[in-house]
Amino acid sequence: MAAYLSLYHSGKLAERVEAARSLLQDCHVCPRHCGVDRLNGELGKCRTSAEIIVSSYAPHFGEEAPLVGRNGSGTIFFTNCNLRCVFCQNYSISQLGEGEKVSKEELAHMMLSLQTKGCHNINLVSPTHVVPQILEALGIAVKSGLRLPLVYNSGGYDSVETLRLLDGIVDIYMPDMKYSDEKTAEKLSGVENYPAINRAAVKEMHRQVGDLQIDEDGIAQRGLLVRHLVLPHGLAGTKEVVDFLANEVSPDTYVNIMAQYHPCHKAFRFPSLSRRTSAVEFQEAVVLAGQAGLNRLDQPRPLLLRL
């Protein structure tokens, strides 16, 4: 049973919606703490007000195997992002604002449509900046019969305060752990203090849902799944990431070490990012994960999309 059903029937989901929406007035939904009044149409660094903008929604078969199963992961790609990654593979969505405004009722309909198509979960892609709006739509969708687990698929720059509002609502957390070095994160993604904020967020996510639980059919039901994209020249700081996960989260953390980096968007402006990750660099990252003590590594697949 999806986690949010209990909160919905107890009336507490509505309370969470109100608490989350209040974050928009002096916006501190994410760690940027822009302080703008999004309820009054002002835009923060995410370039999003109180309205929802969606790029696309559909069953997705390129995600991790425990999410995809036989019928796909029901992805909803939200437009814009609280990060400014210079190498973003989906920059037309995350940076250029490709998408259409939708109402909370329309977003709820998308969730229900994906359930009707047989998807195993509702996969919220880049949800960090629109958590309040998602919760509003979720209440409507549950009232109309939504029962699928929720996947929170983020860039990992998440506020612990906001995540606590999702306790008992999100079933599967799937954050990125992009960097171990603060200066690298600031240069390549335009945010401050990424490693510390990211690690605090991942710890909170694990506190809520624990290690990834997979049923007899191979489908994820609940838990934490971490993505780590290997960058050229060791820019992602893989050793520090895997050591943190093994020692401070859990050696049973399900981790996808990703090999699909290729230069796009503004990456060619940075010599260190102007080539693909090599096979040697990727293999070194996998070895480091094993040496750290992580024992649940996802098998690499070539077409994983990531904002």
N, C-alpha and C positions, 0 to 999 in steps of 0.2 A: 504493500500500500504506500502511495506517495506520502511523504512526510507532512505536506501542507494540509492534508484532509482533516487531520485531528485539530489543527489550529482553526480551520475554517468552521468546523462544526461546533467548536467551543466559543466562537465569536472573537477569538484573539487575532485572527488574520486581519480583520477590519481594524483592530487597534494598531497592528504593525503598519498597515497602509497609511494611517494618519500620522504615525511617528515618522515614517519614511518621507512622506510628502512635506512635512515641516522642515526637513533638511534642505529643501529647494529654495526656501525664502531667503536665507542668508547662506548660500549654497556651500555645504560641506559634505556632499554626498561622497566625494572621493578625496584622497589626500591632498589635492591641490588647494582645497579650501579657498575657492575664488571669492566667496562672499557676495556674489551677485544675487539679485532676486529673480530667479528663474520663473517663479510663479507669475511675475509681472512682465515676462517676455525678455528679460535680460539674458545675455549669453556669457558663459564662462569660457574657459580654455577648451572645453569640449564642443563649443559652438552649438549647444542644444539648450532650448528653453524648457518649458514644461510639456511641450509636445513630443510625441514619439515619431521617430523617423526610422523606417525599415527599408533596407535595400532589397532583401529577398527572403523567401522562406520555402523550404522544400525538404524532402527526405535526402539525407546526405550519406554517401557510401564511402567517403574518403577519410572518415574519422577513425579513431582507435577501434580495434575489433570489438571490445566489450560494449561499446556504444552503438555500433552499426548493426550487429547481429544479422538477421536475414532481411529485415525490412527497412533498415536505415535509421539514422539518427535524425530526429525532426528539428532541423536547424532554422533559427530565425536570426538573420544578420542585421544587427542594429547599426544604423549609420552614425558616423563620427566616433570619436575615441578620446580618452583623457591622456593618451600618449601621442608622441610625435615621432614615431620610429622612422628614421631616414631610409630604412630598407624594407618598409612594409610591402608585402606582396599584394595586399588588397587596398592600396592607397586610394583608389578611386572611391572606395566606400569610407574608409577611416579618415582620410585627409581632405578629399575633394567633395565630400557630402553627397555622394550618389545615393539616392533613395527617395521615398515618398512619405509624406506625413500621413499617419494613420491615427484613428481614434482608439481609445482603450477597448471599445467594443470590437473594432476590427482586429486588434492584436489578439484579443480573446478568441475570435473566430479563427485566426491563423493557428493557434494552439490546438483548437478542437479539430481543425481540418487535418493537421498532422497526425493527430490521434486516430482519426478515421482512416487515414492511409496506412495504418498499421505500424507507424514508427514506434520504437521502443522507449523513447524519451523525448522531452522538449529541451532542445539544446540552445541556450540563450548565448549567442556569440557577441562579444563586446558589450556586456550588460552594465558595466560598472557605473556609467554616467546616467543610466535610466532605471535604476533600481526602483524608485518610487512608482514610476509609470508602469513597470512590469507587475508590481504587486497589485496595483489597481486592476489591471487586466486579468491577473490571475484569479482574483475574487469572482469576477464575472464568468470566467471560463469554468471554474470549479462548480459554480451554481448550475452550469449547463452540462456538467458531466465529465469534466477533465479529471483524469486519474493517473496520468503518466508521471514518472519521476522527472524532476527538473535538474538540468545540468547548467551550472554557472561557469561559463567558458570565457575566462578573462585574461587580460594581459598581466595580471598579478599586481597591479598598482591599485590596491583596494584598501579602503578604510576599515579598520577593525570595528569602529562604531557602526558603520553601515552593515558589515557582515553579521554583527550580533542581531540585527533586525531580521536576518535571513535564517537564524537558528530555528530549526524545526520546519523550514520551508524548502530549502534546497536539499536535494538528495545527494547529488554528485557535484563536487567542486573540481574544476579543471583549470587551474591557473598556469600561466607561464612563470618560469623563473628565468628571466632574460639575462641578468648580469649579477656579478659579484662585486663589481667595482663602481663606486658612486660616480666618479668622474666620467667613466665610460657611458653610464646610463644617462647622465646629463647631456653628454655630447651627442649620443645617438638616438635618444628618445625624448629629450627635452624635459626631463623631470628631475627633481631633487630627491636625494636620499632613497633611491629606489631599493637598494639591497635591504636596508633595515625595515622599510615599510613592507616590502614583498615578503620578507621572512616572518614578520609579525602576522601578516595576512594568512600565510600558509599554515602557520601554527594554529590560528583561530579556526581555519577551515577544518583542519585535522581534528581539533578539539570537538567540533560539532558532529562530524560524520565518520571519523576514524579511517582505517585502511579500506581500500576498495573491496567491496563484496560483490562477487560474481556468482550468478545462479548456475544450475546444472546445464542450462542451455548456452552458457558463456556470455550472458548479458549482465552488464553492471547494474546493480540495484541501489547501491549507496556507497559513499566513501570519497576519498581523495585520489585524484589522478593528476600528476604534474607533468607539464611539457617543458623541455629544455632544448632550445635550438642552438646547435653548435655553429659558432661563427668563425670565420677565418682568423688566423693568428691568435687564437685563444681569447678573443675579446669577450666571450660570454663568461669566462671564469668558471669553467666546468668543475674543476676540483673542489672549489669552495662550495658550489651548489650541492654537489652530491655528498660531500662531507656533512653539510648542514642537514640534509634530508635524513641521512643514515643515523646521525648522532643526536639530532634535536627534534626530529619528527618521528620517523619509524623506519627501520631497515626494510619493512614490508611495504613501504610506499611504492605504488605503481607509477613508474616513470617512463615517459616516452622521450628518449634521446633522439632528436630529430636531425636529419641530414640534408634537408631540402633547401638550405639557404642558397639563394642566387641573387646577384645584384639587380635591384630594381628601384623605382622611385628616385630618391636622391643619393643612392648608395655610391654611384660612380664619382661623386664629389669627394669621397673618402678613399684614398688609396688602399687602406687596410681592408676595405669592404668590396673592392672592385673585382673580386673573383669568387667563384664558388668555394664552399668548404671542400677540402680534399678528402679522399677516402682515408688517408692516414690520420688526419685530424679527427674524423668521425670515430675511427676505430680507437684512437687514444681516449676519446671521451667515454666510450663504452667500457674500456678497460678501467678507467678511473672510477666509474660507477660501481663496477664489480669489486674493485679494491676497497672502496668505501664501505662495502657491506650491503649494498642494495641488491636485492635478489628478485625483484619483479620488474624487469625491463620489457617494454613493449617492443614487438618486432617492427623494424622500420618499414614504412611504406612510402612511395614516392609522391603522393598527391594530397598531402595534408594541408588544408588551407588555414592560414592564421592571420589575424589582423595584427 
